[in-house]
Protein backbone atom coordinates (compact mmCIF):
# COMPACT_ATOMS: atom_id res chain seq x y z
CA UNK A 1 0.00 0.00 0.00
CA UNK A 2 1.39 3.43 -0.98
CA UNK A 3 2.02 6.33 1.34
CA UNK A 4 -0.82 8.32 -0.25
CA UNK A 5 -3.24 5.45 0.34
CA UNK A 6 -2.13 5.26 3.98
CA UNK A 7 -2.69 8.99 4.42
CA UNK A 8 -6.11 8.76 2.77
CA UNK A 9 -7.16 5.89 5.03
CA UNK A 10 -5.88 7.71 8.11
CA UNK A 11 -7.82 10.84 7.15
CA UNK A 12 -11.00 8.83 6.55
CA UNK A 13 -10.71 7.03 9.88
CA UNK A 14 -10.05 10.30 11.69
CA UNK A 15 -13.16 11.89 10.18
CA UNK A 16 -15.26 8.84 11.04
CA UNK A 17 -14.01 8.82 14.59
CA UNK A 18 -14.58 12.57 14.93
CA UNK A 19 -18.16 12.24 13.69
CA UNK A 20 -18.89 9.91 16.58
CA UNK A 21 -18.27 12.69 19.10
CA UNK A 22 -21.44 14.52 20.08
CA UNK A 23 -21.67 18.13 21.17
CA UNK A 24 -22.20 16.94 24.74
CA UNK A 25 -18.97 14.91 24.61
CA UNK A 26 -17.00 17.90 23.31
CA UNK A 27 -18.45 20.14 26.02
CA UNK A 28 -17.57 17.63 28.74
CA UNK A 29 -14.00 17.14 27.55
CA UNK A 30 -13.54 20.88 27.01
CA UNK A 31 -14.75 21.79 30.50
CA UNK A 32 -12.59 19.15 32.15
CA UNK A 33 -9.53 20.27 30.16
CA UNK A 34 -10.17 23.94 30.93
CA UNK A 35 -10.63 23.20 34.65
CA UNK A 36 -7.42 21.19 34.81
CA UNK A 37 -5.61 23.99 32.96
CA UNK A 38 -6.89 26.64 35.37
CA UNK A 39 -5.91 24.58 38.41
CA UNK A 40 -2.41 23.99 37.02
CA UNK A 41 -2.00 27.69 36.18
CA UNK A 42 -3.18 28.83 39.62
CA UNK A 43 -0.93 26.26 41.29
CA UNK A 44 2.15 27.40 39.34
CA UNK A 45 1.50 31.08 40.03
CA UNK A 46 0.84 30.43 43.70
CA UNK A 47 3.97 28.26 44.03
CA UNK A 48 6.14 31.01 42.59
CA UNK A 49 4.62 33.61 44.86
CA UNK A 50 4.96 31.42 47.95
CA UNK A 51 8.60 30.58 47.11
CA UNK A 52 9.43 34.30 47.20
CA UNK A 53 7.26 35.22 50.17
CA UNK A 54 7.66 32.17 52.38
CA UNK A 55 8.71 34.42 55.29
CA UNK A 56 5.66 36.60 54.99
CA UNK A 57 2.94 34.80 56.87
CA UNK A 58 0.29 37.38 56.08
CA UNK A 59 0.65 37.07 52.31
CA UNK A 60 0.79 33.29 52.50
CA UNK A 61 -2.51 33.39 54.38
CA UNK A 62 -3.97 35.61 51.64
CA UNK A 63 -2.99 33.07 49.00
CA UNK A 64 -4.65 30.28 51.01
CA UNK A 65 -7.84 32.31 51.21
CA UNK A 66 -7.65 33.00 47.46
CA UNK A 67 -7.42 29.25 46.80
CA UNK A 68 -10.33 28.69 49.17
CA UNK A 69 -12.44 31.09 47.09
CA UNK A 70 -11.34 30.10 43.58
CA UNK A 71 -11.46 26.31 43.88
CA UNK A 72 -15.15 26.06 44.97
CA UNK A 73 -16.01 28.72 42.37
CA UNK A 74 -14.36 26.78 39.57
CA UNK A 75 -15.90 23.51 40.76
CA UNK A 76 -19.40 25.03 40.95
CA UNK A 77 -19.04 26.62 37.55
CA UNK A 78 -17.85 23.41 35.89
CA UNK A 79 -20.53 21.36 37.63
CA UNK A 80 -23.29 23.76 36.58
CA UNK A 81 -22.24 23.78 32.93
CA UNK A 82 -21.84 20.00 32.75
CA UNK A 83 -25.12 19.39 34.57
CA UNK A 84 -26.93 21.65 32.11
CA UNK A 85 -25.71 19.85 29.01
CA UNK A 86 -25.81 16.33 30.43
CA UNK A 87 -29.22 16.66 32.08
CA UNK A 88 -30.61 18.26 28.95
CA UNK A 89 -29.35 15.34 26.88
CA UNK A 90 -30.81 12.81 29.32
CA UNK A 91 -34.14 14.64 29.28
CA UNK A 92 -34.23 14.54 25.48
CA UNK A 93 -33.34 10.83 25.52
CA UNK A 94 -36.09 10.07 28.05
CA UNK A 95 -38.66 11.97 25.99
CA UNK A 96 -37.57 10.12 22.88
CA UNK A 97 -37.96 6.78 24.67
CA UNK A 98 -41.50 7.68 25.70
CA UNK A 99 -42.35 8.78 22.17
CA UNK A 100 -40.93 5.55 20.75
CA UNK A 101 -42.92 3.50 23.26
CA UNK A 102 -46.19 5.28 22.46
CA UNK A 103 -45.49 4.97 18.75
CA UNK A 104 -44.71 1.28 19.19
CA UNK A 105 -47.92 0.58 21.14
CA UNK A 106 -50.01 2.56 18.68
CA UNK A 107 -48.37 0.75 15.80
CA UNK A 108 -49.18 -2.66 17.32
CA UNK A 109 -52.83 -1.73 17.90
CA UNK A 110 -53.11 -0.41 14.36
CA UNK A 111 -51.69 -3.65 12.98
CA UNK A 112 -54.14 -5.69 15.04
CA UNK A 113 -56.95 -3.52 13.71
CA UNK A 114 -55.86 -4.23 10.17
CA UNK A 115 -55.73 -8.00 10.70
CA UNK A 116 -59.06 -9.78 10.16
CA UNK A 117 -60.01 -12.73 12.36
CA UNK A 118 -60.92 -14.71 9.27
CA UNK A 119 -57.26 -14.61 8.21
CA UNK A 120 -55.80 -16.00 11.44
CA UNK A 121 -58.52 -17.93 13.30
CA UNK A 122 -58.29 -21.67 13.84
CA UNK A 123 -61.07 -23.39 11.93
CA UNK A 124 -62.95 -26.46 13.27
CA UNK A 125 -61.10 -28.75 10.87
CA UNK A 126 -57.83 -27.61 12.43
CA UNK A 127 -58.54 -28.03 16.16
CA UNK A 128 -59.90 -30.86 18.33
CA UNK A 129 -63.44 -30.53 19.70
CA UNK A 130 -65.96 -32.79 21.41
CA UNK A 131 -69.47 -33.32 19.99
CA UNK A 132 -72.62 -33.70 22.11
CA UNK A 133 -76.34 -33.82 21.28
CA UNK A 134 -77.18 -30.89 23.56
CA UNK A 135 -76.22 -29.22 26.83
CA UNK A 136 -77.97 -31.88 28.92
CA UNK A 137 -75.96 -34.61 27.18
CA UNK A 138 -72.80 -32.62 27.87
CA UNK A 139 -73.62 -32.53 31.59
CA UNK A 140 -73.71 -36.33 31.66
CA UNK A 141 -70.16 -36.64 30.26
CA UNK A 142 -67.64 -38.08 32.71
CA UNK A 143 -64.85 -35.72 33.63
CA UNK A 144 -62.06 -38.31 33.47
CA UNK A 145 -63.12 -39.38 29.98
CA UNK A 146 -62.95 -35.76 28.80
CA UNK A 147 -59.49 -35.38 30.36
CA UNK A 148 -58.33 -38.54 28.57
CA UNK A 149 -59.76 -37.18 25.32
CA UNK A 150 -57.79 -33.96 25.75
CA UNK A 151 -54.59 -35.86 26.56
CA UNK A 152 -55.02 -38.06 23.47
CA UNK A 153 -55.48 -34.99 21.27
CA UNK A 154 -52.69 -33.02 22.98
CA UNK A 155 -55.08 -30.20 23.88
CA UNK A 156 -55.13 -28.19 27.09
CA UNK A 157 -58.56 -26.70 26.32
CA UNK A 158 -61.50 -28.34 24.59
CA UNK A 159 -64.48 -26.71 22.83
CA UNK A 160 -67.73 -28.60 23.23
CA UNK A 161 -69.86 -28.29 20.07
CA UNK A 162 -73.33 -29.47 19.15
CA UNK A 163 -73.70 -32.35 16.71
CA UNK A 164 -74.99 -31.38 13.29
CA UNK A 165 -74.83 -27.59 13.70
CA UNK A 166 -71.36 -27.26 15.27
CA UNK A 167 -72.74 -24.47 17.46
CA UNK A 168 -71.01 -23.61 20.71
CA UNK A 169 -71.97 -25.45 23.91
CA UNK A 170 -69.09 -24.96 26.35
CA UNK A 171 -65.32 -24.63 26.70
CA UNK A 172 -63.33 -26.81 29.08
CA UNK A 173 -59.81 -26.32 30.43
CA UNK A 174 -57.86 -29.40 31.44
CA UNK A 175 -56.38 -27.62 34.45
CA UNK A 176 -59.87 -26.72 35.68
CA UNK A 177 -61.08 -30.31 35.45
CA UNK A 178 -58.00 -31.64 37.20
CA UNK A 179 -58.26 -29.04 39.94
CA UNK A 180 -61.86 -30.11 40.58
CA UNK A 181 -60.75 -33.74 40.91
CA UNK A 182 -57.90 -32.88 43.28
CA UNK A 183 -60.05 -30.64 45.48
CA UNK A 184 -62.78 -33.29 45.57
CA UNK A 185 -60.31 -35.94 46.77
CA UNK A 186 -58.98 -33.52 49.40
CA UNK A 187 -62.55 -32.71 50.49
CA UNK A 188 -62.03 -29.05 49.69
CA UNK A 189 -65.20 -28.99 47.60
CA UNK A 190 -68.49 -30.77 48.06
CA UNK A 191 -71.05 -32.18 45.65
CA UNK A 192 -74.72 -31.38 45.69
CA UNK A 193 -76.45 -32.64 48.84
CA UNK A 194 -72.94 -33.21 50.24
CA UNK A 195 -72.60 -36.60 48.56
CA UNK A 196 -69.19 -38.17 49.24
CA UNK A 197 -69.63 -41.69 47.83
CA UNK A 198 -69.14 -40.86 44.14
CA UNK A 199 -66.01 -42.44 42.72
CA UNK A 200 -63.46 -40.19 41.05
CA UNK A 201 -63.89 -41.85 37.63
CA UNK A 202 -67.68 -41.49 37.88
CA UNK A 203 -67.73 -37.73 38.44
CA UNK A 204 -69.67 -35.94 35.70
CA UNK A 205 -69.79 -32.41 34.40
CA UNK A 206 -73.12 -31.98 36.18
CA UNK A 207 -71.50 -33.01 39.47
CA UNK A 208 -68.98 -30.25 38.94
CA UNK A 209 -71.65 -27.71 37.98
CA UNK A 210 -73.77 -28.55 41.04
CA UNK A 211 -70.83 -28.53 43.47
CA UNK A 212 -69.46 -25.57 45.43
CA UNK A 213 -66.46 -25.37 43.11
CA UNK A 214 -66.24 -21.57 42.83
CA UNK A 215 -63.94 -21.45 39.83
CA UNK A 216 -66.41 -23.38 37.71
CA UNK A 217 -69.24 -21.13 38.84
CA UNK A 218 -67.23 -18.13 37.66
CA UNK A 219 -66.52 -19.83 34.33
CA UNK A 220 -70.20 -20.72 33.89
CA UNK A 221 -71.18 -17.12 34.49
CA UNK A 222 -68.60 -15.77 32.05
CA UNK A 223 -69.46 -18.29 29.33
CA UNK A 224 -73.16 -17.60 29.77
CA UNK A 225 -72.51 -13.90 29.13
CA UNK A 226 -69.82 -14.62 26.57
CA UNK A 227 -69.89 -12.47 23.45
CA UNK A 228 -69.20 -13.92 20.04
CA UNK A 229 -67.68 -11.99 17.17
CA UNK A 230 -68.52 -12.10 13.45
CA UNK A 231 -66.07 -13.15 10.76
CA UNK A 232 -65.76 -9.47 9.80
CA UNK A 233 -64.19 -8.59 13.17
CA UNK A 234 -60.55 -7.57 13.60
CA UNK A 235 -57.94 -9.04 15.88
CA UNK A 236 -57.96 -5.82 17.93
CA UNK A 237 -61.67 -6.38 18.70
CA UNK A 238 -60.79 -9.86 19.94
CA UNK A 239 -58.04 -8.45 22.14
CA UNK A 240 -60.40 -5.89 23.66
CA UNK A 241 -62.96 -8.63 24.32
CA UNK A 242 -60.34 -10.71 26.11
CA UNK A 243 -59.28 -7.75 28.27
CA UNK A 244 -62.76 -7.78 29.80
CA UNK A 245 -62.51 -11.48 30.66
CA UNK A 246 -59.62 -12.54 32.90
CA UNK A 247 -60.70 -16.19 33.27
CA UNK A 248 -61.74 -17.41 29.84
CA UNK A 249 -59.21 -16.09 27.34
CA UNK A 250 -60.86 -17.44 24.19
CA UNK A 251 -63.13 -15.99 21.53
CA UNK A 252 -65.30 -17.95 19.12
CA UNK A 253 -66.22 -16.61 15.72
CA UNK A 254 -69.57 -17.18 14.01
CA UNK A 255 -70.91 -15.79 10.75
CA UNK A 256 -72.72 -12.80 12.26
CA UNK A 257 -71.65 -13.01 15.91
CA UNK A 258 -74.71 -15.00 17.02
CA UNK A 259 -73.76 -17.71 19.55
CA UNK A 260 -76.35 -20.14 18.13
CA UNK A 261 -74.68 -20.16 14.73
CA UNK A 262 -72.02 -22.59 13.56
CA UNK A 263 -68.58 -21.94 14.99
CA UNK A 264 -66.51 -20.68 12.08
CA UNK A 265 -63.31 -20.18 14.02
CA UNK A 266 -61.57 -20.01 17.38
CA UNK A 267 -59.01 -17.48 18.60
CA UNK A 268 -57.05 -18.02 21.81
CA UNK A 269 -55.03 -15.60 23.90
CA UNK A 270 -51.90 -17.47 22.78
CA UNK A 271 -52.61 -16.52 19.18
CA UNK A 272 -52.99 -12.84 20.14
CA UNK A 273 -49.71 -12.98 22.07
CA UNK A 274 -47.97 -14.67 19.14
CA UNK A 275 -49.11 -12.02 16.66
CA UNK A 276 -48.22 -9.18 19.03
CA UNK A 277 -44.71 -10.57 19.55
CA UNK A 278 -44.23 -10.85 15.79
CA UNK A 279 -45.23 -7.19 15.40
CA UNK A 280 -42.86 -6.23 18.21
CA UNK A 281 -39.94 -8.05 16.58
CA UNK A 282 -40.75 -6.53 13.20
CA UNK A 283 -40.78 -3.05 14.76
CA UNK A 284 -37.32 -3.36 16.28
N, C-alpha and C positions, 0 to 999 in steps of 0.2 A: 504494500500500500504506500502511495506517495505521500510526501510531506503535506501537499495541498489537501489531499483527501483526509489526512489526519486532522488538519486544522479545521476543515469543513465539518467533520464529525464532532469535533470538540465544541465548535460554535453552536451546532445544532443541539447537542446535549445540554450545553449551558443555557440556551434559550428555553428548552423544555423544562429544565429544572427550575429556572427562574419563574416560569409561568405557574408553577405549582404553589408559589408563595402568595398568600392572600394579603390584602391590605392590613388585616388584623395582625398577621405574623410579622410584617415589616414594622408596624407600630410597636409591637412588643419588643422586638430585637433592638429597634432604635432607642426606645426608652431605657432599656437595660444598659445598652452601650453608653448612652449619654450620662446615665446615673453613675456608672462605674468611672467614666471619664471625669466627671465633676468631683467625685470622692478622691480620685487619685490627685487631681489638680490641687484641691484644698489641702490634702495631706502633705504634698510636696511644699506648697507655700508655707504651711504652718510649721513644717519641720525646719525650713530655712530660718523662719523668724525665731523659733524657739532656740535654735542652735546659736543665734547671736544674742539672744536676750535671756539666756538660761539663768542669769543672776537676778533678773528682774521679776520678782514673784508676782507683782501686780499685773504686768503685761501677759505673763503666762496664764494668769487666771482669766484675763480678758479673752485670750485665745480659746481656752476651755469653754467659756460661756458662748463664744461664737460658734464653736462646734456643736454645742448643745442646742443652739437655735437652728443652724443650717441643716443638720442631719435629719431631724424630724420633719423639717419643711420639705426637704428633697424627697424623703420617703413618702410623705403625704401627697405630694404633687405627682410622683410617679404612680402611686397606688390609685389615685383618682383617675388619671388618664387611662391607665390600663383597665381599671374596672369599667370605665365608660365604654371602651371599645369591645372588651370581652363580653360584658353583660349584654350589650346591644346585639352582638353576634349570637349569643345564646338565646336571646329573646326571639330573634328572627328565625333561628333554627327550630325553636319550640313551636312558633306559629306555623312554620312550614310543615312540621310533623302533624299538627292538628288538621291543617288543610288537606294534607295527603290522606289522613285517616278518614275524614269526612267524604272526600272524593272517592276513596276506595269503597266505603260502605255504600254510598249512593250508587256507585258503579255496579256493585254486586246486586243491589235491589233492582236496578234497571235491567240487568241481564236476566234476573229471575222473572221480571215482568214480561220480558220478550220471549221467554221460553214457554211453550204451550205444554200442558199436561199430556196431551195426546202424543207428543213426541218422545216423552221420557217414561210414561207410566208403564208398570208391569201389567201385561194383559193376562186374563185367566189361563190361557194356554201356556203361560210361562211361569206360573207359580202354583204350588200345591194348595188345594182347598178341600174341604170336607162337605159332602152333599147330604142333606136331610130333607124329609118330606115337608116339614114345617117346624115352627118353634117348639111345639110340644114334643115332637120326635127328638129334637135336639136336646131337650131337657132330660130325656131318658138315656142319653149316651153316657157310657161309663168313662170316668175321668182317666183311668189308667190306659184304656184303649186309645183315647185321644192323644195321650202323651206318647204312647208307642207309635202311633201314626205319625206324629211330628218328628220323632227320632228317626223313623224309617225314611222320611222325606227330607231329613236334614233341615228342618224349619223350626225356628224359635217362636213363631207366631202363626196362627192358622185361621184363615177366614172360613166361616161356616156359611155356605150358600144353599139356596133352595133348589131342589131338583126341578129340571125343566126350564125354569125362568132364570136361574143363576142370579137371583136377587139376594141382597144381603140379609143375613140372619143374625150373625154375631161374629166377634173376633176374639180369639183365645190366645193368651200368652203362656208358653210352657212354664215360665218361672212362676206365674200366678197359680197355675194348677198344682205345681210341686209344692209351693208354699202352703196351699190349702191342705195338702196331704200331710205335710210335716206338722203343721199346727194342730191338725186333727189328732194325729198320733200323740202329740205332747199335751193334748187336752186344753190347748189354748183357745180353741174355738169349739162351738157346740152345734149339733144339728137341730133341726126343728123338733120340738117336744123333748129336747135333751136326750135324744136317742144315742146310745154309746155302743150298741151291739153290731153296727154295720161294719163289715169287713172293708179293709182299705181298697181291695180290688173291686168291690161292689159299689163304691161311692159314685153317684151320678152327678151330672151337672145340676139337676134340680136340688140334690142334697146341698150342693155348694150355694146355690141361689137362696135356699131357705135357711141357711145357717147364719150365724152372727159374724161371718167373715167380712169385715168392714171393707177391705180392699175390693172385693167383688161387688159389694153394694155400690161403691163409688164408680166402678167400671160400668155396671148396669145403668146407673144414672147418666153417665156421660155418653154411653152408646145409644141410650134411648133418645137423648137430645142431639145426637150426632148429626152434623150437617154434611150433606153430600155435595160435590161440585160437578158441574157439567163438563163435557169434553172440551168446551171452549175456554175453560179457565186457564189461568197462567200458574206457573210454579210459585210466584210470589203470593198469590191468593191461597195456595196450599200452605205455605209457610205461615202466613198470618192466621190461618185456621188452627194450625198446630200450636201457635203461641198461646191460644186461649184454652188449650187442653194439655195439661201437664202429666196426664196419666196414659191416655191412649194417643200415641203419636203416629197415627195412620189416617189416611184420607182415601176414601173410595170414590171412584168416578163413575157416574152414570151418564146417559145421553143428555138429559136436561137437568140433572141434579136432584131428581126424585129418587128417594131411597127404595121405592118399590120397583124401580126399573132394573134391568139387567146390569150387573157390574161390568163396566167396560174396562176398568183399570184400577190399579192399586198403587198408591204412593206412600212410602214409609219415610220416617224422619231420617233414616240412613241415606236414602236417595237424595234428600235435600242437602244433607251435610256433604255428601260426595260432590254434588254439583257446585256447592258454595266453595269447597276447597279447590276445585278445578279453576273456578273464577279467580280465587285468591292467588293461585300459582301463576295463572296467566297474566295477572296484573302486576306481578313483581318484575 
